[in-house]
Amino acid sequence: MAFRTLTSLARACLRPAGLALGLWLAASSAPVMAQGQPLSPEQRKAVTDLIRETLFKNPEIIQDALIELERRNTVAQAEAQRNAVAADKARITDPATSVIIGNPEGDITLVEFMDYNCGFCKRAMEDVTALAKADPKLRVVLKDFPILGPDSVEASRVAVAAKNQLQGQKYFDFHNKLMSVKGKVNAAKALEVAKEAGADVAQLKKDMEAPATKAAIEDTVALGDRLGLTGTPAFILGDEIVFGAIGQAALKQKIDSVRRCGKTECAG
C-alpha cells in the first residue's frame, strides 16, 4: 500500500512504543488517589514498586495490553469508516467525480481510489480489469485520488478532463494504458496517452484548466480524507473499506461475500 506521506508511515511505526510509554506512565500515576484520599509517599512508593516489579517479571502484560488496545482501535476505526461511507454514499459513486465501468446497473459496486503513480495501484489494475470482465454483474467506480505529488495531480487532471471525450471502453482502455506507463506519470505523459486513445489534445488542455475538473479532484481528495484513506489503492465494497492491492482472488472472495451476506467476510 502506498502511504500518503513518510510521516504517516513513521507515525504508524512509532505508535506501539508511544503507547507502551503512555501505559507505563498511566500505571505509575494511577495510585495517586485511593477512595478519594491521596496516598502517603510511602504507600505510593510501595504501589509503584509493585507495578514495576510486576511488569519486569511479566513484561508480556504490556504486550497483551497493547494487542488489546490495537484490537479496540481497529474495531473503532472500522466502525467510524463504515459510518463515514454510509454518510457519503452518494458522493462516493457520483458520476461527476467518478468513472463507471463494467455494468452500470450491477448488483455489487466496487469503488477504487487510485493514483497513477502508485505502484500498488498498477498491480491492482490487472485484478480490477479481470474482475470487471469476468463478472457481468459488477459495477466498478474509479476515483482519481492523486496523493503522491504534483505529477499525480497533473495526470489526474488529464484523466478527469478526458471523460468529456472518451467514454465507456475507450476510457477504460485509456485508463489502463496510462496506469501501465513505467516511470513517472505527469501531464505530458497523460496527454500523450490520451492522444493515442483518440482525444483532441487542444480541447483536452482547455478542459484540464476548467473549474469543474479541479473541483472534481478536490472533492475526491476531501472525500478520501473524510473516509480516513491513508493510501492507495483503497477499495470500498458495501459499507467497508479494503486497503491495499490484496490480489484478484481476495477481492473476488470479498465481492462474493458482499453478495451473500452484505459484508466482506461472512460469519460461519
N, C-alpha and C positions, 0 to 999 in steps of 0.2 A: 504494500500500500504506500503510495507517495504521500508523505506528510506535507502539510501546507507550509510549515517553516521548520528550520532546525531547532528553533526554540521550543516548538511543540514537542518534538522528539526528545529534547533534553529534559523537559519537564516530566515527560512520561517516564524516562529512565530514572530520574531522581526522586520521583514521588514516594516509592517504598521507604527509602532512607528517611525522608522527611516525616512520614507517618510514624516510623519507629521512634524518632526523636520526640514527636508530639505525644505518642503513647507513653513514653518514659516520663516526660515532664508532667503529663496528666496524672500518672500514677504517683509520682513523687509529691505532687501538690495536693492530691486528693484528701489526705488526712488532716487538713488544716482545721476542719470543723467536725465535731462529733456531737450529734444531738443538739446542735445549736451552740455548743460551748467550744471555745478554742482549746486545742491540746496544749499541754505543757511542753516546753522544749524537750524534756526527757521522753515524753510519750511520742512526740513527733519523730524524734530520732529513732526510737525503737521501731515504730511502724515503717519508717523509711528504710531502716536497716533490714527489716523483714522482707519488704518488697524487693530490695536489692538482692538479698540472699536468694529469694525465691526465683527471681529472673535469671540470676547467674547459674543456679543449679538446674533450672528448667527453661533455657532460652527458647525452646520450641513454643512456649506460651506466646511470645511476641509474634513468632511466625504464624501461629494459629490465629491470633487476633487480627493480624494483617490480612490473612487469607479471607477471614470472615468479613472484614471491613471492605475488602475489594469486591467480595461477592455482593454485599449490600449496595455498594456504589454502582456495580454493574446493573443490578436489578433496578435501582432508582433511575439510572441513566436511560435504560431501555424503556422504562415507563414514561419518562419525560419525552423521549424521542417519539414514542407512539402517540402521545398527546399532541406533540408538535406536528406530526404527519397528519393526524386527523384534523387539526385546526387549519392546515394549509392544503388540504386535499385538492381543492380546485386549482390552486396556483401551481401545484406540482405537475399537473397534466395540462396546463393552459397552453393551447396551440400557439399563442402569441410568443411564448418564451420557450417553446419546445419543438422538436421534430418527431412526428409519429410515424413509425414504420411497422411492418407486419400487418396484422388485422386491426383496423381502426375500431372495430366492434368486438374485439377479442374479450373473452371472459376473464382473462388474467392480464394485468398490466405490470410490466417490468420497467421501472424507471432507472435510468443510469445518469448520474452526474459524472462528467468526464472532462479531461483536459488533454489537448492534442500533444502536449509534451510530456505526458505521463506514460512511462514505460509499461506500467501495470495495466493502464487503460488499453494500450496497444495489444497486450496479451489478452485482455478480456474481450476485445473487439471480435476476435475469432469465435469466442464462445457465444457471444450475443448473436452474431450473424448466423451461426449454425442453429441456435435455438429458434430464431425467427423463421428460418427456412423449414425446420422440422416440425414446428408446432403451428398449425393453421389457426389456432385459437388464441395465440399470444399477441398482445399489443405491446410494442416497445416504444418507450418515450425517451428520447435523447435530450439531455440538457447540457449546454455549454457552461462549464464551471471552471473558468480559467484562473487557477490559483497558483500557478508556477512561474509567474513573472510576466513582464511586458510582452514577450514574444507570444505567450499563450493568449493574452488578451487580444493581440492583433489577429492571430489565427481565428479566434472565436468571432471577432467582428466580421471577418470574411465569411465564415461559415454561416453565421446568422443572416447576413445580407444575402447569401447565396440562396436562401429559401425562397426569395422573390422570383428566382429564375429556374431553379431546379426543384422538382417535386418528385415524390414517390421514390421509385427505384433509382432514378437518376441522382437524387440527392444522397441516397444511401450509398451508392457507388462512389460518389464524390467524398462522402464522409470516410468510407473505408480506405480509399486511396490516400487521403490526407493523413489518416491515422497510421497508415503503413509507411509514411515517409521516415527515413532514417536520419537521425540528427535533429537539430533544432527546427521547429516549425514556426515560421513567422508570417507576416502579411505577404511578403514576396512569394514565399513557397506556396501559401494557400491560394493566392491569386493564380499562380501557375497551374495548380491542380484544378482550380475552378474553370480556367480557360480550356483545359483539356477535356473537361466534362461538358463543355458547350456553353458556358456562361459568357455574357457580354462583359468584358473586363471594365470598360469605361463606365457602364451603368453600375457595376458591382462596386467600384471605387466610390461612386456617389452614395450608394446605399450604405456603404460602410460608415459613412460620416453622418448618416441620418440619426436624429434623436431617438427614433424607435429602436434602432439597432443597439445603441448604447444603453438605452433603458432596459431592453430585454436582458442584456448581460448583467447589468447592475441588479436587476430584480432577482435573477437566479443566484447570484453571489449572496445577496441578502437572505434569500430563502435558505440557502445552504447553511448560512450562519445560524439562522433560527432553528434549523434541524440539528445543529451540532455536528455538521460534517467536517471532519478534520483532515480529510484526504480524498484522493481519487484512486480508482473508481469507487463510487458509493452507489449502491442499488436500493431501491425501495420496492418491496413486494408486500401487498396488502397494507398493513399499518406498521410494518417493521423495516428497519434499515439493515442492510447487509454490507459490510465494509470489505473492500479488497477484491483482487482477482482470484476468486475461490475455485475457478475451473468450471467447465461446462457441466460435468456430471453433478457437482454440488448445486449449481444453480438450477438444473433441471429437477433435482430432488426437492428443492425448496419450492419451485413452481408447482410441482405435483402435490406437495403438502398443502399449499395455499388452496389449491382446487379441492382438496379432500376435507380439510378441517378449518381453513381460513387463517392458518398460521404457517410459518416457515418450517416448523417442526411439530408434528402431531404426536400427542401422547399415545403410548401403547403401540 
